[in-house]
Amino acid sequence: MENIANIVHIGELIAVSEVFELNPFRMVTFIENGLIEVFETKEAFLAKYGIKETYEELENWCELNNGKIFTKPKVGSEYDSGQ
């Protein structure tokens, strides 16, 4: 697993933790366990999930103004890492 600090800045964790209603420590744990995904670009997100009006397979998702997208697949969806 790549060091989370190389992927996500603490400010991003704090901002997104508000959306996901998790503290930053839990956010890091979820990212490490594959329960929350981090996409560096919108193109990377669209490559996995496609262009849709709604993303029903996601419990929640958040796009930051720097282009990063954080997603939390619904448990049991084909996109859930199953951990």
N, C-alpha and C positions, 0 to 999 in steps of 0.2 A: 504494500500500500504506500502510495506517495504521501509525503508529509503534507498534512492538511494546510499548514501555513504557506506552502507553495501554491496552493489552489485558491484559498479563501483568506481574505483580510479580516482582521477582528471586527472592523467597522461593518463589513458585510454581514458577518455572523450576527452582530447585535441587531442590525436592521431587519434581517430575515427572521431572526428568532421571535421578533414581535409578531410577524405574520403567521408563523407556524405555532405560536404560543408555546415555545420551548426556550429554556435558558441556553446561553451559548455553549455550555459544556455538553448538554444533551444534543445540541445541533452537531457538534463535533463527533460525538458518539454515533449519531444516526448517519452522518456522512461516512465515517469509517466503516460502518456495518452495511453500507449500501442502501439504507432505508431512505436517505435523502440524496438526490443526485445534484451535481453541479455541472452546468453547461457553460463553457466559456463564451459561447456565442449563440445568438438566436438560430443561426443556421444549423448548429450542432443539435439543438433542441428539436428543430423541425425535421432533421434527418431521422431522428428516432420516433417522434410522435406524429409528424405530418402537420399539415395545415387544416385546422378544424375550427368551428365556431366555439365548441366546448370540448374540454378534455375530461370526459367522465371517468377515465381510467386513473386520473390523478385525484388524490384526496385534497391536495393544495399545491399551488405553485406561485412563484414570485419572480418577476423580472426587474432587475435593478437598472438604474439609469446608465450604468457602465456596460450593459449588454449581457451580463451574466444572468442565468436563469437557474433557480433552485426548484426542484420538484420533489414531491412526496407521493409516490404511487400508492393507490389504494391497496390494502392488504388483500392478497388473493388475485390481483389483476395479473395479466401476462407480463406486466412491466415490473412487478414486485420482485425484489431479489430473493424473497423466500427465506430470509435469515431471521 
